[in-house]
Amino acid sequence: MSERITTRAELDALKEANLARIAAVEQRITVCNGTGCQACGGVEVRNALIDAIEARGHSHRVAVMPTGCQGYCQRGPLVVVEPAAVFYHGVKPEDAARIVSATIENGELVEDLLLEDPVTGERIPQRDDIRFYTGQQRIVFALNGKIDPTSIGDYIAHDGYQALAKALLDMEPEEIVDEVLQSGLRGRGGAGFPTGRKWQFTRDASGRIKYVVCNADEGDPGAFMDRSLIEATPHAVLEGMLIAARAIGASDAHIYVRAEYPLAVEHIRKAIDDARELGFVGENVLDTDFSIDVHTMEGAGAFVCGEETALLQSIEGKRGMPRPRPPFPAQSGLWSCPTNLNNVETYANVPPIVLRGADWYAGIGTETSKGTKIFSLTGKVANNGLVEVPMGTTLRHIIFEVGGGMRDGREFKAAQLGGPSGGCLPAELLDVPIDYESLGEHGAIMGSGGVIVLDDTACMVSVARYFLDFTASESCGKCLPCRVGIPAMRDILVRITEGEGELEDLDRLRELAKLVKSSALCGLGQTAPNPVLSTLRYFEDEYRAHIVDGICPSGVCEALARPYAIDPDACKACDQCAKACPTGAAHGTPGEPPYTIDDALCIRCGACFKACPFEAVTRGAAA
């Protein structure tokens, strides 16, 4: 590690030294070692590539480098051979020798590891030609897949800590606040409050001691943006926090990260240690009057601790429960001192804003929602993963262009946006621009950026029930509207899905939802009714089918599932339904149509429906 950096000239010299170090390697193989790729063998793939490089005598000119999440989680483990950016997916350890002999030694491609274009069927050799990536605009994720997350030298080689140097050496604290304010950056944690205004409130608050806090307690089902950012570019998050501390006059910073994110915890702690060794954390940073210390705390997994006041209570060693506001944390936060609290993605936006200017950033996005937003794309979509696009991008672009459309040829039904407290948007809203105002107008929220795609097999009543189950179990129980209101809504949904609902329940749901939204203490309760209100708004016919017709149109609710039957004219007696059936309900003689389904044995699992290649299995009338 280099000596402590005290001047911009020393920082520039260290950047050049690291660029030279990187350039000295003829070829570089990057291997995604984010949590997703590690889970399917990414570490083993990297070790196998290192062994293959050493065995063939290429260690002096070829480097194998781990990276954080590269976004295309559906296709991991991911391997990219630079500088040609040859992109291999689904790589296994036994593929390492083939990659080295073909691509490294002979410049040839390993065809079966290349991604296949879903439209043309052609193999795509280079990462930059893959539609998943070409449909994005990466600012916060710009270095994901390009640097070793554990190397501060790699980060510095890509202008790391240059924004901090600019903030400390060229700008007054008020100018930093104004730059962030003029950029239009809004908090990426859910509420979308203007970041510059929050910084200004904290800076203007009275008090000698002030704090900067990073909310890395990402708890939404299907959301993993913050985890991946900390795993892949921890220094970007740290640098944003240091700039915020300078802007508001803080000398102490805290990162509250989920204990379930061990790799993120490891990487952010190493980043802090390395930054401290180089002098970016500690006393008199860059030989200025700015001093800062940074601490980490692991949260115990309570969803409610993602709410800012509950998070601050947890850092203080108390039970994580929200408190009434005002006072807001900007006036009285951690240990009753003025506190600026933003989430991981918000802080990661700060260095490029300071380095490139507010006007540049404000030129991206919409009139009221600036910059880009990272979405975790999950569910019944062909390409699951992390997507960064400009604010105002449509849901259609994210799902059908970047995401590659629906899986298994199914029809799109809805997208649930904003985590467990988000809303479900139907197909007719696919072209609505995704920004804070548009989503709010249509009954959804930006939230942290989770997008769960649902196909035509989903029951929207069950979807609402699922999310109410989650928020009811995660409520801290401090306020009555949340403690009593959410379970009351959940119980109504249970009755409807079990065939015991009545039409008056729809009015009861709406009344309870509005009451909880207007009177709950914190954001958990205030937004928990969104799945109910949005599904009632766009899919009321499904509720009525459950109640009036006694049918779950999607066949998901077991008590209301329609029986399966086999169309004798379409059946080819291929035996696929019988092989798939777990109870023996589907049966017949191969080659002798038609097969039949014994309703007494059928458990409505849908295995026969999915297995039939001739669409002979149908959902019949109500039993």
N, C-alpha and C positions, 0 to 999 in steps of 0.2 A: 504494500500500500504506500502511496506517496505521502509526503509530509503535509502538514496542515496548510490549506490554501488561505492566503490572506489578501490576495489582490486579483483583479480581473486578468491581468497578464499571466499569473500562475494558473488560473483556471483555463485560459486559452491554450497555454502550453500543455497542460494535462490533456485537454481535448485532442490536440494534434498528436500527442504521444499515443493516445488510445486509437486514434484513426490509423496511425502507422502500424500499430500492433494488429489491428483487424485486417488491414490491407496486405500484411505480410503473409497471410494465409491464401493460398491459391484458390482453394475451394472450401466451402463450409456447408456442412449438413446440419440443418436445424431440425430438432425433434420436439414436437409439442409434449411438454411435461406438466401441463395443467392438470387439475384434479380429474377432469373427464378422461383425458388421454392416459393418465396414469392408471385409471381404473381398468382400462382395456389393454394394458401392457406397454405403455409408452416408455417407462424406465427400462424395461427389459429390451425394447427395441434399441434404445440409445446405447445400452451396454453392448449389445450385439454388434452395432455399427462400429463402436470404438474397437472392439476385438477384431473385427474384419479389417478395419483400417490398419491396425497395428500388424496383423498377420501378413498383410500384403505390402508392408513397408511404406505406407503413405503418411505416417504420423507427422512428418516434417512439413507437409504441404496441405494436408486436409485436416480440418478441425470438425469435431462433432459437438454441437452446442445445444443445450436444453433451452427451451423457450417457455413462456407462459402460454395461456390459452390462445390459439390462433382463430378461434371463433367457430370453425366448421365442426362442431362437436359430433354431429351425426356420422362423420367419416373417420374418426380417429382410430388408431394413432396416426398422426400426420407427420410426414417427413418432406422437407423441401431441400433440394440440392441447389446451392448458390454457386456462382452468380447467375446461372441460367433460369433460376426459379422453377426447376422441375418439381412438380407437385405429385407426391404419392400419398395414397390414403389407404386406411385399413392395413397398415404394414404390420407384419409379424416378425419376431426375432429371426426366424429362418429365412426371411427375405433380405437380411442385411448383406450377405455375401453376394447376392445377385445385384443389389444396388451398387455395391462397390465395383464389382467386375464390369458391369455394363455401363453405368453412368459415369462413375469416377474415372475408370481406366480407359474406356472406349467412347465416351460421349454418346452412348446409346440409351434408349428408353426401355424400361421394364413395363411392357404394354399392359399387363394385367393389373398393375398397381396404379395406372392412370385413371382419372375420373372419366366416366362416360357421360357425354351430354345427353340428358333425358329426351331431347327433341330429335337431334340428328343421329344419336347413337355413336357418334365419333368420339375417340379418346382425346382428352384435352391435356396436353403436356405441361402447360405453364399455369402457375397460380393466377397470374394477372389476367388470364383469359377465362377464368371460371366465373360463371354468372353470380354465384353466391358472393364473390368479392367485388365484381365490377358494379354491382347494384348498390354498393355502400359508399359512404364518404367518411373516412376514418380520420378523426382528429385525436380523440382520447385514446383510441386503440391503435394509433399510428405505429407504435413500437412493438405492439404485441406480435410475437413471432419473429422479431428482428433482433432482439437483444436477449442476453442471459439475465433473467430477473435478479440473480444474486450478484451481478457484476456492476458495481457503481461506475467502473471504467467504461462499460458499454453504454450506460446511460449518459455519461459525460460526453462520449464521442458523438452522441446525437443531440447536442445542445443542452444536455442536462445541467441544471443549476445556473444556466445563463439567465433565466428569468428572475431567479432569486438575486443574482448579481445586479441585474438592472433595477430591481425594486429597491435594493439596499443602497446602491451607488449613484443612481440617476434620478430617483423619484422620492418625493416626500410621502409619508404615510397617507395624507389626504389625496394625493395624486393616484396612489394605488387603488384606494376606495373608488375614486371617480372613474378610473379606467374600467374596473369591474362593473360599476354601475352603468356606464355608457355602453358596455358590450351587450347588455341585455340578458346576461346569464341569470337564469332562474334556478332555484334549488332543485336538484335532480332526485331528491329523496321522496317526492310525492306531491307536496303542496304547491310547489312551483313559486315560492316567494322570491322576489328579486334578491339575488345574493348581495349586490352592492348596498342595497338598503339595509339588509341585516347587518352587514359589516359597519355601516355608518352608525346605526343605532348602538352597536356595541362600543364603537370608538367614542361616541359622544356620551356614553353613560358615565356617571361619576364613579370613582373608585380607583385606587392605585393598582390593585391586582385584577388582572383579567385573564381569561382562559380561551384557548381554542380547542374545540373537541371535534373529532371525526366520528360520525356514526357509520360503523361498518357492521352493524347488527342486522344483516340482511336476512329476513325471515319469511318472505313471501314464498308460497309454494310455486315452484317453477322458475324462480328468479335466481340468477347467479352472476349478475353483472359485476357487483362490487367485489365478490370473491375473486373473480377472474382478473379484475384490474389490480388488486393488491398482489395476487400471485404473479402477474406478468410484468407490471411496471410499478412496483412499490415506491420507487423514488419520485415518480410523478405525483403521487398522492401526498407524499411527504413534502415535496417542494411546494405544492399548493398550500399546505398547512402552514409552512414557514412564512410564505408571503402573506397569508392571512394574519398571522401573528404580528408581523411587522406593521401591517395596515391598521390593526385595532389597538396595538400597544400591549400585546400579551407577551409573557416570558415563559409560559408553561402551556404545553399541549398534551392532549390525551387522545388515544385511538382506542375506541371500544369496538372490539371485533369478536365475532361469534367463536366460541370454543370449538364448534363443529367444523371450523375452517383451519385445520392444523397447518396446511401448507401456506395459507395466507399469513397466519401468525408467524410462522418461521421466516417468511420472506420480509415482512414489514419490520420485524425485529432486527434482522441482519441489515436491512437498509438503514435503520436508525443508527446502528453501531458503526457502519461504514461511513455514514454521513458525519457522525460525531468525530471519527478519526481524521477526516479531512477538514473538519472545522465548520461544516455547514450546520451542525447542531452543537450547542455549547456556548461558551462565553465569547463575546465580541466577534460575531460571525463576519468574515471578510474584513476583519480589522475595523469594524464599525461599533457603534454603541448598542447594537442589537444582540441580545443574548436570549437563548431559548433552550429549554429542555423538553424532551418528548417521552411520553410514557405509553405503554400499552396495557389494556385490561381485557381479559377474556370474559365475554358474557356467557351466562349459563343456559341460554337457549330460550328464554321467555320472549315470545313474539311481541308482547307489549313494550319491551325495552327498546324497540325501535322507535317508540314515541319519545320525543326529546326530553321531556321532563322526567319520564320514568328512567331513561338512560342515565341522566345526571344523578338521580337518586341511587342507581345501582353503582355508579363510580364512587359515590360517597360511602358505599358499604351498607346502604339501606335496601329494603325490599323495593324492587323496581315497580313502582306504581305512579301513574300520572298525578299531577297536582293541578289545581285550577290556575288559569292564566287570565289576566295579568296577575303578578308581574311576569313578563316574558324573560326567557333566559338572557336576552341581550341586556336586560336591566339587572336581573337577579337570577343567576344560574348556578354553576358549580360552586358549592360552598358559599352561596349567596352573593357571589361576585359576578360581574358582567361576563357573559360567555357567548362566544360565537360558535354555533353548532351547524355544520353542513355534513352531507354524506360523502362517500368516497368519490363518486363520479363528479360531484360539484367541485371538489378540490382539484381533481385531475384536469379539469377544464382551465384552471387558473394559469398555470405556466404558459400555455400557448397564447392566452389572451394578453398577458403581460409582455410576452416576447414579440408577438406579431401585431398587437394593437386592437383596441376596441372596435374600430371601424371594420377591420377585417372580419372579426367574429360576428359583428352585427349584420354583416352582409350575407350570412348564412341563416336559413330558416324562414320564419314568417314575421309579420309585423310585430306580433306580441310574444312570440316564442322563438328565441334566437339560438343559433348553434345547431349542434347535432344531439341526438339522443341514442343511447344504447338500449336495445331491447333483447330480452332473452326469448327466443322463439321456440316454443315447445308444443307438444300435442300432436294432432293428426296431420302434420305437415311433413313434406318429403325431407326437408333439410332442417333439422333442429340445430340451434346454435345461437351465437351472439351476433347481433346485427347493429351496426351504427349507421344511421341515416340522418339527413337534415330534418329538423322540425318541419312539419307540414307535409311530409311524405305520407302517401296513402297506405292504408292497411292492405289494399290489393297489391301494391308494389312489394311490400315486405313479405307477404305470404306467397304470392304467385311468381314474382320475379326473383327476389333473393331466396325465398324459401322453397322455390321449385314446385309450388302447388300442393294439392292434397295427396295424401298417401293412399295407396291401394285403389286409386281411381274413384274414391268416394266424393260426394258433393260437400262443399263448404256449407256449414250451418251457422256458426257463430264464432266470434273470437272474444275471449274474456281478457280484458285489459286492466292492469293496475293492481294485480295481486288479489288476495281473498276478498278485499273490499272493493274490487273493481266491478265494472258493468260488462254485460254481454251484448256485443253489437252484432246484428244480423247481416246477411248477405247484401241487403240493399244499402248498407252503409260502408261497403268496402272502399268507396272512393272519397270518403270524408277525410280531409287532411288531419293528421295526428298532431294536434297541439293542445295546450291546456284548455283553451276556450272551447274548441270544437268538441273535444271529448266530453267536457262538462255539459255542454248543450244537449248531447245525445245520451246522457245518463251513465257515462263511464268516467274514469279518471286516469291520468297519466301514471300515478303511483310511482313505483320504482322502475317500471318498464317491463313488467312481465306480460307476455302475449301467449295465451294458451289457445290453440286452434282446435275447434270442435267440428266434427263431421256430422253427416246426417244420421248417424247411429246414436247420437247423444240425446238424452232426455233433459230438457232445460229445467224441469222441475227438480230433478235429481241433482243437477249442477248447482242450483241455488241451495238445495239442502246440504250438499257437500261443503260449500263455503260457509254456510251458517254453522255447521258442525265445527268447523275449524275456528271461526271467530268466537263462538260460544265457549269452546274449551280453552282458548287463549286469553279470554278476557280476565283482567285482574280482579274484577268483581267489586271495585271500589265504588262505582256509581250505580244507582238503581236502574236507570234506563238500559245500561249495558248488561248488568247482571241479570235482570229479569226480562228485559225486552227481547234480547237476541234469542235466548232459549225459547221464549214464547213464540217467536216467528218460526224457529226451527221445529217446534212441536207441531205447528200447523202444517208445515211442509211434510213432516213425517206422516201425518194423517192423510194428506192428499196422496202421497206416493204409496200408501198402504190401502188405498181404496175407500177411505173413511171420510173423505173431504166433502164439504158442501159449498155451494156458491158463495154463501156469506163469508167464507174464509178468505176470499179474494179481497173483500173490503177490509176485513180485519188485518190482513197482511199489510195493506197500504197504510192503514191508520197507525199500526205499530211501527212500521218503517219510518214514517214521517216523524213520529214522536221520538224514536231513538235518535234519528239524525239531528233533530233540533235540540236535544237536551242532554246527550251523552257528554261526559267530561272531556274525552280526548278523541283523537282521530280514529282510533280503532272503532269505537262505538258510532261515531258520527258517519263513518263510511261503510260500516258493516251491512246496512240494508241495501246497498247498491246492487248486489246480485239479484235480490228479490225484486226490487223496483224495475230493473232493466229487463229481466225475464218476463215480468208481468206486462211491461210496456210493449215488448216485441214478440212475445210468444204466449200471449194469454190463451190462444186456442189450445195449446198443449195442456195448460191448467184445466181448461173446461173439458177437454177430452178425458182427463183423469177423473174429474168429478161427475160430469154429466153422462158420458158414454161408458165409464168404467174401463177405459183402455189407456195404456201407456203407448202412444203411437210409435215410440222407438223400441218398445219391448224391453226396456231397461228395468222398470219397476216390476219386480217379480209377481207381486199380488195382482197386477193389472196387465201382465204381459199377454199378448195375443198368442194363441197356439200356432206352432209351425205345422206346415203341411207340405206335401210334395205334389207338384203339378204332373200328372201322369203323362201328359203330352210332351213335356219338356225333359222328363227324366230319361237318362241314358243308361241307368243301372251301372254307373261307373264305380260304385261302392265307396266313394269319397265321404259321403255323409255318414255312413255306418262306421268308417274308420275314425272319423272325428268325434262321434257321439260318445260321451263318457258314461252313459247309462244304458246303452243298447236300445234306446227308443227308436232310432232310425235303423231300419233293417230291410233286408231283401236278399235276392240271389243275384250275384254279379252276372251281367249280361242279359238278365231277364227283367226288364222294367214292367211296372213301376215299383220303386221302393215306397215304403210307408213309414209314418211316424206314429208310435204309440203314445198318445197324449198322457196316459197315466204314468208313463215312465219319463216323459219329457220334463226337464228342469228349466227350460227357456234360456239356456246358456248361449244359444246362437251359433254353436260350433258347426252345426250342419249347414246353416245359412252361409257362413263364411267359406266353408270348404267346397260347396257345390260349384263346379266350373261352368255349369249350364244354366244357372239362375232358376233351377227347378224348385228349389226350396223357397216357400213363400210364407208370409205371416198371414194367417187366416183371420176370420171374424172372431169376435169376442166369444170366449167359451161360455 
